[in-house]
Amino acid sequence: MKLDFLQTYKDLGPQFYQEVSPTPVSRPEWIVRNEALAAELNLDLREFGSEESLAVFSGNRALKESSMIAMAYAGHQFGHFVPQLGDGRAILLGELRDGSGQLRDIQLKGAGRTAFSRQGDGRSALGPVIREYILSEWMNRLGVPSTRALAALRTGDSVIRESLLPGGIFVRVASSHIRIGTFEYFRYRGEKENLKKLLDYCVWRHLPELQDSANLALDFLREVAARQAQLVATWMSLGFIHGVMNTDNTSISGETIDYGPCAFLDEFDASKVFSSIDRHARYAFGNQASIAQWNLSCLAEALSPLASTKAEEFREQVEEVLKDFELLFRREWLRLLRSKLGLIEEREKDEALIFSLFEWMQKKKPDFNNFFRSLSEIDSLERAEPEWDRDWLKSWQERRDSQAAGLEASKNLMKNSNPVYIPRNHLVERAIQEAVEEGTNLEFKRLLKLSEKPYDAQEEFADYRLPPKPEEVVQQTFCGT
């Protein structure tokens, strides 16, 4: 199989990675291949499903052993700094150029131990592979910047977790795997030259418009902050909870990365936490914007040796960037909520209307996704659910119907902003359990099919719109890796 991998990240030098070879598996087997994404990456689709391809993406055949690397990085985990983390179970095969000429990383997750594995086995249980494939592809279809899923495989081997579980490998595609924690790694080590190399590389790869900047570190921080503001606002407009927003799980490119204990809200609750390891609710749904801002302050500190101004002036400039993040996030979140409510024109009182809605939602806890989708489908207040706030509905209807664009344009905006379906937690768990316990992939593939048109009602998937039954409610999610 011809794979012309580039190695631009490896060219930065050995301080940025450790060379590694995947650990072979006994009986690799495709679960699913993403042929549409493969085509974007200019892969030969005839070869993509071949035995040779299976050997490469399972780690059983190395194209160039020395070219495979595990990336070094540090990170703040739940607010506590860990100076060395790195890819403990992920191996970067290299980069490919997609159809638009952009570099995309190709990475194997669960392909064996690396120099950063610590006490881990470098493997992945099958469940997290299924979860990340489903969630990353759904997020992409919902319009959220995200890493992508190229393939999922069974290894034929078992991994030891709380019990013996089938193993899997996830083939991930990303704009890059550079994290805030990558900058923290070199800052902690006092390696200013490598910090500068990393910054220049990120600008070359992600933000070439900044190459002539007179204050590169600050302008880079500002652009990363803008991407994070947009990303987190989009998460929250869809009811998504990342669950583990450590700085090593925050991508410089502005993509959602590392789908561990993530989840979607069923009933609305701003304080909702699903992650079993988030014991103090640090990463609760309503905290996500403030955590992103905190993570950006960590990036600012890591970039400080590269500032073009004196230390005090740089600190003041950083404070402005962090304040601007709040404004950018709020502006983007309000824009998205206006769309969900069919408000085409921006008006001064919209913010009060939206916040009064969320006050009611926090008290009554309606199903988040179904509330907004149902709102787009009612023709009159008489068809609204009896428990909905009638005073708010009247105010909203008067505001919506007063627009020059007309009611039909408003309804179309709402239907294009509120999905009929989301990858509900109990549906994802059902797909995982079926794959792990029964060895079948029917539910997994049904969820992938449904993801192709999440904004269109589909009769065969009518039940997938429903909230979970009491016995189906997912109370906690787990990394499971």
N, C-alpha and C positions, 0 to 999 in steps of 0.2 A: 504494500500500500504506500503510495507516494504522499508524504506529509512534509512539506517544506517549512519546517518550523524555523522561525527567527529566534534569536537569543539576545534581544536588546537589553533586557533586565540583567541577564548574566554578565553582559559586557561592563556593568558598573564595577565589578570586582568581587573577589571572594569574601569580603567582609559582609556582603549583602545576602549571602546564602550558604548552604552546605550542599555539595553534590550528593546525590542519592540515587539508588536503583530501586525500583519497586520490588516487593517480595512476591514471587509467583503464587498463584492460587491453583487449587486442584482441578476444579471443573467450572470454568467460567461460562456464563450463559447470559445472552441478552435478555433483558426484561422489556426494554423499549429503547428505540433510537429516534432522535428528533431529526428527521430528514429535512424539514424546512429550515432548521437552523444550520444543518450541515451544508445545505445549498448556499446559505448566506456566507458561509466560511469557504466556499469554493471547493468543498470536498467532492470527490467522485462518488456519487450515490451508489453506483454498482459495487465499488470497493468498500464502501462504508459498512455494509452488512456482511462482509466476507470473514472467513476464519482468521485471516491475517489481521484484519481490523480488530476483531475480538481479542486477539492475542496482545495487540498494542494497548488497547484501552482497558484491558484487565491487568496490565502490568506484566504479563507473561513474556512479552517480547520488547526489548529495548531497541529503539531505532538508533539512538546514539547515547550510550549509557552516561557519558560525561555531561550530556546536555541537560539532564534532568536535575532539578534542584528543589530544595525546601527553603522557603524564604524566611529570613530572620526578621523578627519584630518584637517589640515589648508591648505594654499596654496597661491601662488602668482597668482593673476588674472589680466591679462594684465599688469604685472609688479608691481602690488600693493599687498602688503601682507595683507591677511585676516587671523587673528589668529585662528578662529574657523569656519569651514565649516561643514564637516561631511556628512553622508548619509542622505540627506533631503527627499528622496523619494525612497530609496533603502533599502532592508532588506535582510541580509545574513541568509539563512536557515542553512548553515553549509558547510562542505566539504565532498566530496566523493573521493575515490581512483579510478582512471581509470584503464584500462586494463594493463597499464605499471607500475602501482603502484604509479603514481604521484597524489598528492592532487589537487583537482579542487574545487573552490568555486562555490556554487549555490546561486544565488541572484535573488530576485524579485524586479523589477523596476516598480514603480507606484502602490505599494501595500498599500499606506497610510502614514499618518504623523508619523514622528519620533521626537526625542528630538532635531534634527538638522534641522527641516523643516523651522524654522524662520516663515516667513509670508506665506509660500507655503502650498498647500493642500496635498502634498505627493503623488499626483496622476500623471499619464501621459496621455496625449492625445494619441489617436490611431496612429496618423501620425508618431511621433517619435519612436513608437514601431515598425512600419513597416519599417521605415528607418534603425534602428539599426539592425533589423533582416537581411534585405537585405545586408547591407554594411558589417557586420561582417562575414557573410557566404561567400560573394564574396571575401573578403580579404583573408580568409582562403584558398579558392580554387585557388587564384592567388599566393599563397605561402607566404603571409605576416603574420607574427606573430600577432595574434589577439585574443581578447575575442570571445566567440562563442555564438550562439543562440540555446537554448534548446527548447523554445516554445514562441509563441505569442498568447495572449488571448484578447478577447473583455470582458469588464466588465458588459455591460448592463447599465452602468451609464454614465452620461455626466459630463464633466469637463468644468469649466469656464476659458477661455483664452481671446483672443480678441473677441471671440464669444463662443457659446455653442458647444462643440465638443464631439464626442464619446470617451469614455475612453478605455485604454488598459493596459495590464501588459506584461512586457517583462521578460522572464526567461533567465538570463545571466549566462554563465559559464566562469570562468577565472582561470588562474594559481594561481592568488591571486588578491585581490583588494588593495594591499598595494601600496601607491603612494609616490612620493617625498614629497608631502604635509603631509603624515603621519609622516615622520621624522621631518618636520618643526613644526608640532603641539607640539611635546614633547620638541624640542629645544627652542621654544618660551616660553614654560611653565617652563623651567629650570629643567625638570625632567630627570636628567642624567641616573638614574637607569632604567627608562622606555625606554629611548632612547637606552640603551645597550640591554635591553630585546628585543626591536624591531629589532635591528641589528642582534642579535644572532638568532632570529626566522627566519629572511629573509635568513640568511646563511644556517640554517638548512633546510629550505624549498626549496630554489632556488639555492644555491651555496655551497653545502656541501664540495666541494673541498677546500674551504677557511677556514675550521674549525680550522686548525692548524696555521693559518697565524699569524705572529708576528706583523703585522701592519694591523689589520683587517679592520678598517674604510677606510684606503686608498685603500686596495686591493678590498674591496667591491665597492667603488666609481669607481675604474678602470673597474671592470666587468660590472657594470651598464652602464658606458659610452660606453663600447664596444657594448653592446646590443642596446643602443640608436642609435649609429652610423649606425649599420647595419639596424635597423628598418627605420630610416628616409631616408637612401639611397634607400631602397626598395620602400618606399612611392613615392619618387621623380622619380624613374625609371618608375613608372606606372602613373605618373601625378596626384597623390593623394594629396589633401590638407586637413589636419586635421581640421583646422579652429579655434581651441580654445586650443592651446598648453599651458595651464596653468599648474603649477606644481602639482595641484590636479588632473589633467587629464593625468599625466605621470606615467605610471606603472613601478615599480621596476623590474618586471619580463621581461620587454622588449616587451610586447604585446601592440598593438593598443587598446586603451580603450576610451569609451565615444564618440560615434559617434553622435555629435550634428549637427552643421552646416558644416559638412564635404562635400566634393565634389570631382569630378574628372575633370581635365582640358578637355575642348573640344579643342578649338584652344590654341596653346601654348602662354603663357605670364608669364614670371618669376615673374611679379609683381601682378599676379592675386589674388584677394580676393573675396570670395563668402559670408563669414559670415556677416550677417547684423550688428553684434555687434562689428566687428573689424574695427572701424571707422578710425584708423590710420595705417591700413595695417601691424600691428605688426606680424601677422601670415600669411603673403602672401606666396605663393608657394615657392619663392626663398629664403625666410627668415628662412625656417624650420630648417635647420641645425644649424644656429647661435642661434636660440631660444632653441633648444635642448641643446646646449652647455651652454647657460645662465641658463637653468633649472638645469643642472648638477652642476653649481657653487652654486646654492641654496642648493642642496643636500650636497655639500662639506661643506658649512657653517653649516648646520644642524648637520653634523657628527663631526664637529671640537672638541666638548668636549670629544670625544672618541678616539682622535688621540693618537698614541703611541709615538709620537715625540713632541718636543717643538713647540709652536705655529708658529714661523717663519719658521721652517723647514717644518711643515705641509703645510703652505701656498705655499711654493716653490714646494712641491711635488704635490699639487693640480694644480698649474699652468702647471706642466708637463703633468698631466692627461688631462687637458683641451686642451693643444696643441696636445697631442696624439689623442684626439677625432677628431680634424680637419683632421689629417692624416688618421685615420681609416675611417672616413666618405668619404673622397675624394677617398681613395683606393677602398672602396666598391662600391661607385657610379660609378667610372670608370670601375670597373669589370663588373657591371651590364650593363653599356652602351656598353662595348665591346661585351657582349653577344647579346644585342639587334641589334648590327651592324654585328654580325657574325664573330667577330674577336677572334679567338680561342687562338692565341698566343699573349702574351703581348709584345708590342714594344714601343720604346722610343717616337716615334712621334704620338702615339695614342691619347695622351691627347690633342695635338694641333688640330688633326683631329676632335675630339669630340667637343672641344670648338668652333671651326669654324662653326660646324654644328649648335650649339645653338645660335651663333650670327646671323646666317641666319634665324633660327626659330623665334628668337625674333623680327626680322624685318618683316618677311612674315606671321608669325602666322598660320602655317598649323595646321590641326587637329592632336593633339599630338599622340593619339593612332593609328589612321589610317595611319599616315605617316610611323611610324616604321613597322607596319604590312605590309603595301603595299611594303615597301622596301624589305621585306623578300620574296615577291611574284614576283618581276620583274626578268625576265631572261636577259634583256639587257637594256641599257640606253635609247633605243628608246621607251621602254614601260613606262618610267618614266613620271610623270605628267609634263606638259610643264612649269609650274611655278617653278619647283624644280631647285636648284642651280646646273647647269651642271658641273661647275669646281669642286665643292665639290664631286658630284657624281662620277666623273672620278677618283678623288684621292681615294675615298672610295673603288670603284670597284677594282682599281689596288692593294690597300692594302689587301682587302679581298681575291682576287683571287691568291695572291702570297703565300698563306699559304700551308704548306706541307700537312695538313689534307685534303685538297681538297674542291671543291665548294659545294659538296653535304653535307658534314659535317657542313660547314658554314651555309648553308640554314636551315638545321635541327636545329641548335643552335638558329638561329633567330626565327624560328617558335615556338620554345619552350620557347622563352624569350619575345615574343610580342603577347599578347592575341588578338584574333579576336574581342572579346567583352569585354567591361567593363560595370559596372552599371552606365550608363550615367545619368546625373542629371535629364534630362527630362523624362527618363524612370522610375526612382525612384519616381519622382513627380507624374507621371501618375498612378503608382501603389497606391500611398498614396491617391490621389484624388478619385480613384475608391473605395478604402476601406472606406474612410471617407464619401464621398458624396452619394455613391450608395450602400454601405454595401456589396460589393462583393470583392472577392479576386483573380479573374482570372489573372489579370496582375501581382499581387504579386507572384503567384505561377509559372507563366511563367518565371519571372525573376529568381526565385529559380531553376527552371529546367535548364535554360540557364547557370546558374553558375556552373553546374556540369561538363561542358566541355568548359571552356572559350577560350581554345587555338585551338578548332576545329571548322571549318566553318560548320554551320548547316542551311540547306536550309530553314527550316521553320522559322528561326530567321534572315533571310537576312536583314530585315529592321532595326534590332536592332544594326547593325554595323554602320548605317548611323549617321552622326552628326545631331543635332537638326535642324529643320527648323527655320527660323527667329522667328516665333511666338512661338516656343517651347523652346527657349533658356532660361535657368534659370539664372537670373542675381544675385539673392541673395538666400542664404540659412539661415534657422532659427533654433534655438534650439527647440523652440516650446513646451518646457516641462512645 
